[in-house]
Amino acid sequence: MKTTGYIFGIAAMLLLVLAASCSNSDVISDIADDAPHTATMKLIGGVRGFDDSRADADGWSDGDVIYLNFNTEGGFVEGKATYIKATDAWIVTYNGTLIEGVATQCQAYYFDAIESANGNEVSFNCSTAVYADYNASYFYKDGAIAITALLMPQTARFRFKGTPGTEFRVYGFNRYDDYSSKALTQSTDWVRTKISSDGYSPYIYGFLSTESSTLVVFNGDYSFSRTINDREFAQGRTGKFTLPTEDSFTGWEKGYQNKIVVVNGISFNMIYIEAGTFIMGATEEQTGASANESPAHQVTLSKDFYIGETEVTQALWYAVMGQKPISGGSAWSSTYGLGDNYPAYYISWNDCQEFITKLNQLTGLTFRLPTEAEWEYAARGGHKATLQTQYSGSNTIDDVAWYYSNSSSSTHEVAGKVANALGLYDMSGNVWEWCNDWYGSYSSGAQTDPTGPSSGSDRVLRGGSWYGSAAICRVAYRYNLSVTNRISYYGMRLALTVE
């Protein structure tokens, strides 16, 4: 785009033409501030970046939308401009009073391939391109607006080449999730995608929050990682990776194999967790931590281990035990969630031990409950954690957890929310998960492979549940109960020592 497009005088001259073409119904000077306003808009500029097809009017499609934040005397006012192909014009709706007759700052956003939109709230998917101009300007006069904006990509984009139909997951970069309340929100969640029939995955859009990061790909039973830098993920840059496989992973570091176990026809996945050191307890991001989460202290787990990808499901429980657990005459039902892929509940700590004993007899393996330290390390993302978050995998609880505000008072099928950095689901919310430890207070000293007190009256539960508040679903939150306690939101997750 030519720099002369930003000269305010051009915007003013265009407005004279616009104003002359507006009917009386377009003039909004006398409408109340809180009423919906409508104005005709001329766009000076366009989208530049991955696809320059919208560089001029011929490239816009009927119904395309640009979201606007107008700077006014009362603060920023949201606007929504919709393109009308038949008239080659934009119609803007907004609530508020614009500054008239003076070129004034505004922000402009355009989103390609969105998930959904409701008013000025827009949800993205991993293939949503985000374009913005934070230093755009508007000139308003007599019910008409000229917007001067050069909308540039806010992310890089990349895709993978591989065998058509291959499904895989990617982690290690930031991406934008949605636009609402005049701002973009972002996350570091996993992206699930697949190789299309043309041999490429759809484009994935993202950016790095630091100068380098570790890109992690889960393909089949293996993880693959490589270091990427901000030059590879520069705004507007397009890149391509060859999807690493078990037999071909040049440029990638191959991780360990996860373990798929089959019991009486029911399979479940155990995720390999590399040993590491972390800070356990009330770390800085754990807003509103309870007293029993302190003091935060260093913990080293010296041995690799496996942990269940999901909570133990009803299908797996029944395959091992042959019957449903019962509490006070109540069993699994549609009231609290019923189905093969729902988590097993009404489970006490003692019930967990009985289940594990029978499972080990059936498989010849040595399953157990995770220690409290193993549980928190895994919930925080283990050695793959690039960002410490309040909940397991996100600071936005609705992304990763079923809890009181979104559960409709019931469990939900496992793996229905986003996984954390290790590919673990529902470590925040859904059902509480028993740990092996007796409950006790933390000490401030560094520990290696802690297993809790040698005795006690209560065992530890972690992760919160569909019945709990957001605060209870934090990765540092601790709960304790008698080993015989059964409730409709107590469940379990398996652990397995690496031989």
VEXKOLFI-154343 format. One record per residue: residue in one letter; x, y, z of N, C-alpha, C in turn. Coordinates in steps of 0.02 Angstrom, whole numbers, plus 50000, padded with zeros to 5 digits. Layout:
AXYZXYZXYZ/...
***
This chain:
M500424994050000500005000050000500435006350000/K500245011649964500615017849961500515021650026/T501035024950050500985028750112500515034550107/T500385037050047499925042650040499215040750060/G499075034050065498415031850088498275033850158/Y498785035850195498695037750264498615045250275/I498625048950222498555056250229497825057850244/F497715061250300497045062550323496635066750274/G496985070850234496615074950187496235070750137/I496535065150116496195060650069495575057850101/A495635055950165495055053450200494495058650202/A494685064850214494175070050218493825070950150/M494205070950096493895071750029493435065950013/L493635060050031493195054250019492545054850058/L492595057750118491985058550158491505063450127/L491765068350093491305073050059490885069350008/V491205064549972490845060549923490345056049958/L490565052850013490125048450050489515052150078/A489655057950107489115061750137488595063750085/A488825065450026488365067449973487915061649952/S488185055449958487795049649935487345046849989/C487405049250052487015046550107486315049450107/S485815045450120485135047850130485075050850199/N484515054150214484415057150280484435051950335/S484245045750319484235040450370484935038550393/D485445040550353486125038850372486415043650422/V486125049450430486395054550475486215052750546/I486725052150590486595049350656486765054250712/S486875060550697487105065250747486635065750806/D485985065150796485505066350849485275059950885/I485565054050868485355047850899485675047350968/A485305044651017485565043851085486195039651085/D486645041051135487285037651138487215030151144/D486695027751180486635020651193486215017051140/A486015020551087485625017351034486095014650981/P485875009450944486295006950889486355012250835/H486965013850815487085018650763487295014950699/T487125017950643487315015150578487625020550535/A488165018850502488505023650458488795020050398/T488875023750343489215021050284489965022250292/M490355017250274491075017750284491455016650218/K491995020350209492465019250155493115016850186/L493385011350159494015008650184494585010850140/I495075014250169495675016350134496235011750158/G496435007050116496935002150137496664995250125/G496814990550167496574983750160497014978950197/V497004972550178497384967250210498024965950171/R498574965750207499224964050176499534958350216/G499794953350181500124947950217500094941450180/F499784936350212499754929650183499374929650117/D498844933550113498424933650053498244940850038/D498534943549985498414950549968497784951549926/S497354946449922496764947049879496284952349904/R496324954249967495884959349993496234966149998/A496694967149952497064973449951496634979149923/D496104977449887495664982549860494954979949861/A494494983949838493784982249843493604975849805/D493954974449750493784968549711493914962049749/G494334962349801494504956249838494044954649895/W493614959349915493164958149972492544954349949/S492304949949992491694946049978491104949050016/D490524948049988489914950550021489864947550091/G489774951750141489714949350209490354949250249/D490924950650218491554951050256491484956250311/V491834955050366491754959350425492434961950448/I492464968350465493034971350500492784973850567/Y493134972050620492944974250687493364980350705/L493054985350736493364991850747493294993950820/N493814997250845493795000650910493925007950898/F493405012050904493475019250891493685022750956/N494205026850952494385030951009493915037051011/T493585037951067493115043451075493275047251139/E492905052551151493015056451212492845052351274/G492425047351267492235043151324492615036551327/G493125035751286493495029451283493365025851217/F493575019651213493495015851151492785013251144/V492515013851083491845011351066491925005951012/E491605000251023491644994850975491204996050914/G491464994250856491064994650795491154988350754/K490684987250709490704981350665490524983550595/A490994982950548490884985050479490774978950435/T490224978850397490064973250353490074975650281/Y490424971850238490494973950169489884971850128/I489634976650088489064975450043489334975749972/K489374969949940489694969449875489324973549822/A488664973549824488264976749772488404984249768/T488574987249825488684994549826489414996349837/D489834991249843490544992349858490614997149917/A490254995749970490285000050029490244995750091/W490444998650146490414995450211489874998850253/I489494994850289489004997550336489244996150407/V489325001450446489595000950514489025001650564/T489014997250613488564997950670488984998750733/Y488755003150779489115004250841488665007850889/N488835007850952488475011551004488955016751034/G488765023051033489195028151060489205034251016/T489615039051034489685045250997490395045950971/L490475046350906491135047050877491355054350876/I492005055350874492265062150868492175064250795/E491905070050785491705072250718492185077450691/G492355076650626492735081750590493475081850603/V493735077050641494455076850656494695069650647/A495265068850613495555062150607495745059550676/T495495053650695495565051050762495795043750760/Q496175041750810496455034950811495915029750821/C496015023850790495575018050802495985011750791/Q495685006150805495994999550794495544995750747/A495844991850702495454988050654495694980750653/Y495224976050650495374968850651494994965350595/Y495324960650563494994956250515495204949150530/F494714944450531494854937450547494604933050490/D495064928950464494894924350410494804917350438/A494294913750415494154906850436494004906450510/I493494910050533493324910050604492894903950621/E492884902450686492474896950711491744898950716/S491614904650750490934907150758490964914450777/A490404917950768490364925050786489674926650813/N489664930650865489044932950895489134940250915/G488874944750875488974951750888489714953550879/N490004956550930490714958350928491144953250964/E490884947350976491284941951006491394936450953/V492024934850941492204930250887492644924750915/S492484918450898492894912750918493294910350858/F493924908550871494374906450818494484898950820/N494724896150765495014889450766495754890050749/C496114884450746496834884850736497024887150666/S496524887550620496654889950552496394896950540/T496284900550595496054907450588496644912250581/A496654915950526497164921150517496914927550549/V497344930650589497174936850624497574942650594/Y497214947650571497534953650543497304959550584/A497754964350596497564970150636497984976150617/D497704981950630498064988250628497884991950692/Y498354992250739498224995350804498295002950801/N498545005450744498635012650736498255015250676/A497675012450664497245014850610496935021550631/S496575024650585496245030950602495565031250568/Y495125035250597494475036250566494335043750561/F493925045450511493695052350502492935051950492/Y492565054850539491835054450539491535061350524/K491045061350478490715067650462490025066250434/D489505069050463488825068850436488605061650420/G488715057050467488465050250459488875045850414/A489475047850396489915043750355490605043450386/I490935037750375491595036650406492085034450353/A492695036950357493255034350318493745031150366/I493915024950354494405021450395495055020650354/T495605022850382496255021850352496615016550391/A496715010650361497005004950398497385000350351/L497944998150374498334992950340498354986950387/L497934981950374497864976250419498404971050403/M498844969950451499424965550442499344959250485/P499654953650464499604947550504499894948450574/Q499564945650624499804945850693500144939350713/T500174934550668500494928050682500904925950622/A501274920650631501554916850575501064911350558/R501184907850504500784901850490501244896350465/F501064890250480501464884550458501014878650448/R501264873650412500884867550401501374861750395/F501094855750397501504849650395501354845750332/K501894842750304501834838350247501884831150273/G501434826750249501454819950272500974815450234/T500834809750263500394804850232499664806850243/P499254807350190498554809350199498204804950250/G497794808350291497404804850342497734804350410/T498394805950414498754805450478498514810850526/E498284808850585498094813650636498674814750684/F498764820950708499314822350754499134828550794/R499544829850845499454835650888500094839750891/V500024846250899500594850850900500534855350961/Y501114856750992501124861051051501774865051051/G501794870751085502414874351094502404881551069/F501834884051048501784890851024501144893951051/N501094900451047500484903851067500024904551006/R499384904851019498914906350965498344910550993/Y498004914050950497434918050971496814913650972/D496414914351024495814910351034495174913951012/D495134920351028494524924051012494644931551018/Y494124935150997494114942351003493484944251041/S493564947751097492984949951135493204955551181/S492724959651202492884965251246493454969551220/K493444970751155493924975051121494634972451122/A494724966051132495404963351136495444956251111/L496054954051092496184947151073496404943351135/T496174937151142496424932851195496834927251164/Q497294924551202497754919551175497834913651222/S498104908151198498234902351239498834898651211/T499054893451249499594889151227499354881951221/D498714881151205498414874551204498654870351144/W498554863651151498694859151096498264860751036/V498524859450977498134859750915498094852650887/R497484850350876497374843850844497224844950771/T497554841350726497424842250655497614835750619/K497564835750554497734829750515497984831750446/I498324827250413498574828350346497984827350297/S497854832250255497304831950208497494827750146/S497014826950102497124822750043497674825349996/D497824831850001498354834649959499054833549988/G499094830150045499744828650076499984833950125/Y499564838850140499744844150187499194845050240/S499394847150298498904849050348498634856050332/P498064857950360497854864950354498384869450387/Y498404875650367498864880350399498674881250472/I499174881550515499094882950586499404889750599/Y499054893950636499284900850647499504901750719/G500094904550729500334905450797500934910150800/F501184911150861501754915550872502114913350936/L502724915650944503114914151004503084919951052/S503054918351116503054923651167503764925351189/T504244921051172504944922351186505334921351121/E505994922151124506394921851063506464914751036/S506354909851078506384902851055505894898651096/S505724892951070505264888551104505384881451078/T505094876651111505134869751089504474867651058/L504494866150995503894863850960503844856250970/V503274854050995503174846951011502614844150967/V502744838450935502254835150894502144828050921/F501514826250932501334819350949501054816050886/N501394810950862501174807350803501204799850820/G500624796750824500604789750844500794789050917/D501244784350931501444782950999502044787051021/Y502304791350979502924794950995502824802450996/S503244805751035503284813051033503924814950998/F503924820650964504504823250929504564830650946/S505164833150956505254840150976505834843250938/R505804849750929506344853550899506304860650923/T506874864050925506884871050946506714875450886/I506284880250896506104885050845506254892050872/N506334896850829506504903550852506024908650822/D506084914850846505614920050826505704922050753/R506264920450722506344921850651505904917150610/E505874910850632505444906050597504704907650607/F504544910750662503854912350678503724919850675/A504084923450634503974930650626503284931950598/Q502984937550617502324939350593502324939450517/G501834936050488501764936050416502174930750381/R502574927050418503004921950388502604915550376/T502744912150321502434905750306502974900350306/G502844894750341503334889450346503034882650336/K503464877650326503234870750315503704866050351/F503424861050384503804855750416503594849050386/T504064844450383503884837550367503684834150432/L503104831050432502854827950493503324822250514/P503614822750574504074817350595503684810950610/T503994805350594503694798850606504184794450644/E503964788650664504384783950701505014782250662/D504964781850596505524779750554505894785450520/S505604791450521505924797050486505784803450525/F506304806150558506204812150599506814816650597/T507104817450539507694821750530507544828750556/G507984831250600507904837950627507494838150691/W507204832450710506794832050770507124827350820/E506994828350883507204823650935506614819050951/K506734812650945506204807750957506114806451031/G505494806751055505344805551125505184798251138/Y504954796951197504804790151217504124787851192/Q504044781251190503414778451167502924778051225/N502314780151212501784779251260501584771851261/K501214769851310501044762851318500284761951312/I500074758051263499364756351255499254749551287/V498784749151333498634743051369497924740851352/V497824734451342497164731751326496964726751380/V496364727751407496094723351459495394721251440/N495304714751428494644712151410494314716251354/G494714717951304494464721551246494444729051253/I494594731751311494584739051322495304741551324/S495474746351281496144749051278496174755851313/F496754757351342496864763951371497594765751362/N497734772251363498394774851346498744777551408/M499364775451419499784778051472500314782451441/I500364788651463500814793551434501484793451471/Y502024793251432502704793051460502884799951486/I503104800351549503294806651580504034806351598/E504424810851570505134811051587505234814151656/A505734811551692505914814251757506094821651751/G506064825151807506234832251806506164835451875/T506314841851877506274845751939505784851451929/F505384852751979504894858251975504774861152044/I504424866752046504214869752109503494867752123/M503394864352178502734861652197502404866252247/G501744867052239501364870952288501164877852263/A501124882552309500834889152296501324893652259/T501454892052196501874896352155501514902652135/E501874907352106501614914152096500964914552058/E500884910152008500274910551966499664907551999/Q499744904152056499184900852089498804905952133/T498424910152100498074915552134497584912852185/G497594915652246497124913552298497284906752327/A497924904952331498114898352356497914897552429/S497734891352447497564889652516498204888652557/A498124888952623498704888452668499074881852660/N498704876452646499034869852642499424868852577/E499414873952533499824873652472500514876652483/S500634879252542501274882452558501644878352611/P502314879152613502714883352568502844879952501/A502904883952450503124881252385503834878652394/H503984873052364504634869852376504854865952314/Q505504865052308505774861552250505704853952259/V505464850752205505394843552205505744840752143/T506144835652152506464832152096506174825152092/L505924823452034505714816652020506264813451979/S506614808652008507224805951977507094800351928/K506474797851926506314792151883505744793851835/D505824791751773505274792451725504684788051749/F504084789851727503494785951745502964786951692/Y502454782751693501864783551651501284786051694/I500834789751662500214791651695499654791351644/G499054789751666498494788951620498334795151580/E498224794251515498034799751472497384802851496/T496934798651523496284800951548496164797851616/E495644800051649495414796651708495164789651690/V495174785151736494914778351724494174778951704/T494014775951648493334776551621492884771051649/Q492234771951640491754766851661491864760351623/A492044760851559492164754851519492754750851548/L493294754351566493884750951594493724748051663/W493374751851703493204749351770492794742851764/Y492304742951721491874737051714492254731151684/A492734732551638493134727251609493564723751662/V493774727551712494194724651765493784721751821/M493274725451844492904723551904492274719451889/G492004720351829491404716551811490764719151841/Q490794724651877490194727651907490324734951922/K489784738751933489834745751948489964746752023/P490344751952040490404753652111489744756652136/I489574755452198488944757752227489084761552291/S488744767152301488824771152361488134772752389/G487974770252447487324771552479486744769252437/G486834763952399486304761352356486294764452287/S486714769552275486734772852210487324770252169/A487214769452104487734767452057487764772652001/W488194771351952488224775951896487544776651864/S487374782751845486724783951812486784790151769/S486264791451730486264797351687486254803751728/T486074803251791486064809251834486754812351837/Y487264808251846487954810751851488404808551794/G488114805651742488494803651684488564796151677/L488314793551621488314786251611488534784751540/G489044780451533489284778551467490004776251469/D490214772551419490884769651418491434774751428/N491364780651399491894785651400491834790751456/Y491334789751500491284793951559491774791451611/P492014795851655492464793451708492084789151758/A492424784151785492144780251840492124784651902/Y491574784351940491514788252001491184783952055/Y491034786952113490854783052173491424778452192/I492044780952189492634776852202493004779552263/S493104775252313493504777052371494234775252358/W494684777452403495384775652396495464768152401/N495084765052447495124757752453494884754252389/D494364757152357494124754352294494674754552241/C495054760052240495614760652193496104754952202/Q496244753252265496734747852277496474741152254/E495834739952263495544733652240495564733352163/F495394738852131495404739152058496114737952032/I496604741252062497304740552040497554733452049/T497374730352104497584723352115497334718852060/K496704719452042496424715251989496704717051921/L496814723451908497104725651845497804722651836/N498204722851889498884720051885498874712551873/Q498384709151902498314701951890498154700551817/L497734704851787497524703851718498074705651668/T498504710551684498984713051636499704710751649/G499844708551710500524706851727500964712951738/L500674718951739501034725151751500944727251824/T501264732751843501234735151912500944742151914/F500304742751901499974749251905499914751351978/R499814757851988499744760752055499404767552048/L499254770752103499054777752101499674782152098/P499634787952066500214792452066500334795252135/T500964796852151501094800752211500824807752200/E500744811352254500494818252248500974822452207/A501624821452216502124825252178502104823452104/E502044817052089501984815052018501364818051987/W500814818052025500184820751999500274828151981/E500554832152028500604839352014501104840751958/Y501654837051957502144837951903501824836651835/A501434831351830501094829651767500564834851750/A500184837051800499664841951788499944848551764/R500534850351788500864856551767501184856051698/G501214850151669501504849251603502194846151604/G502444844151664503074840751669503644844551634/H504094840951603504674844051571504494847851507/K503864847251484503644850751424503274857251439/A503224858851502502864865051520503284871051499/T503004875251457503344881451437503044887551471/L502484886551505502144892051539501784889251599/Q501894892151659501544889851719500834892851719/T500334888451724499644890651720499264888451783/Q498714891951798498324890351857498024883351853/Y497764881751794497434875251784497884870951740/S497704864751731498134860151695498084861451620/G498534865551594498564866951523498334873751502/S498064877751548497804884351527497664888651588/N497664895151578497404899851628496664901051619/T496384898451566495664899051553495334892451569/I494984892151625494744885651650494254882351604/D493844886151568493344883051524493664879351466/D494294880851451494644877251397494814870151418/V494944869051482495244862651503494834858751553/A494304861551582493994858351639493234858551637/W492934853151662492224853051680492184854451755/Y491864860051772491814862051842491124864851854/Y491014867651913490344869551934489974873951884/S490324878651854489994883651812489824881151742/N490114875551719489964873351651489774865951645/S489734862451702489634855151699488914852951698/S488434857651713487724855751719487644850251771/S488044850451823487994845951881488074838651862/S488574837151821488684830251799489404829551775/T489644823251776490274821751742490174822451667/H490724822651630490694822751557491184817551530/E491094815551468491554810851437492274813351442/V492734808751454493434810751460493694813451393/A494214817551397494544820351338494084824851298/G493594827851330493144832551296493404839651297/K493904840951337494214847551340494924847151312/V495284852651314495954852951286496454849451333/A496934845851305497454842451344497984847451366/N498384845451416498944849751436499554848151393/A500134850851412500724850151370500954842951360/L500774838651406500964831551402500454827351365/G499894830451346499354826651314498894823351363/L498854825951425498424823251478497784827251482/Y497224823751488496564826951489496264826851559/D495874832151573495434832351633495824832051698/M496454834251699496794834551763496554840351805/S496194844851775495784849751811495054848051797/G494674847051850493954845951844493754838851826/N493114837951812492764831651796492674827451859/V493184823651882493134820251947493794821151985/W493734821452051494334821452093494724815052080/E495384815452087495814809752075496224808152137/W496144801952162496514799852221497264799252205/C497674801352253498394800152251498584794952303/N499184792352298499394786852342499554789352413/D499744795652420500024798252483499504798952539/W499754797852600499404800352658499454807952656/Y498944811352681498944818652681499374821352737/G499774826552722500184829852772500384836752750/S500694840552794500904847452778501544847352737/Y501644852652698502254853452659502814855852704/S503434854252684504024857252715504364861552662/S504794866052684505094870852638505714868152602/G506004862852628506614860252599506504856652533/A507034856452492507004852752429506924845252443/Q506544841852399506414834752409506544831052344/T506714824652351506794820252293506324814352301/D505914813152252505434807552251505024807052315/P504694812452336504304812152398503694807652389/T503504804252443502914799752442502424801452497/G502514807152531502064809152584502244806052651/P501854807652703501984804952770501934797252770/S502254794252820502244786952826501584784252852/S501174788552881500514786452906500064792552911/G499434791252923498954796752929498244794252933/S497774798852932497074796952934496714798052868/D496984802452825496674804052761497174803152704/R496914801552645497324801452584497194807852544/V497624809152497497604815352456497174814352395/L496774819352377496434819752313496664826152278/R496664825952211496894831752172496444832952112/G496454839252088496164840952023495484844052022/G495104843752078494434846552077493944842252038/S493344844652029492824840551997492284844851965/W491804841351934491234844851904490834848751956/Y490894846952018490514850052073490894855952104/G491544856552088491964861452122492014868052086/S492244873052122492354879752094492994879752054/A493114885252018493724885951979494344885652024/A494304888752083494884888952127495104881952148/I494624877452156494774870552177495104866552121/C495004868552059495284864952002495994867051984/R496284871552024496974873652011497464867752022/V498024867851987498494862151991498824861552059/A498824866752100499144866452165498654864852222/Y498004864852207497514863952260497534856852288/R497474856252355497514849752389496874848452429/Y496684842052429496084839952466496244833352500/N495914831852554496054825652590495414822752619/L495364815952617494774812452642494964805552667/S494504802652705494564795752728494594790952669/V494934785352678495024780452624494384776852605/T493864777552645493234774052630492714778652598/N492874784952588492394789852565492234788952491/R491584788352474491364787852404490844793252390/I490934797052336490464802152315490444802152239/S489934805352210489834805152137490344809252099/Y490844812152132491364815752096492054813652119/Y492124807552145492784804752161492954799252111/G493524799852079493744794952030494484793552037/M494814791551983495524789751987495864790251920/R496524790651924496964790551865497554785851882/L497744781751835498264776851848498964779551837/A499434776651872500154777851860500494771151853/L501084771351822501464765251810502204766851810/T502584763151848503304764251850503624761551787/V504114765151761504484762851702504994757651724/E504954751851696505414746451714506094747351680/
***
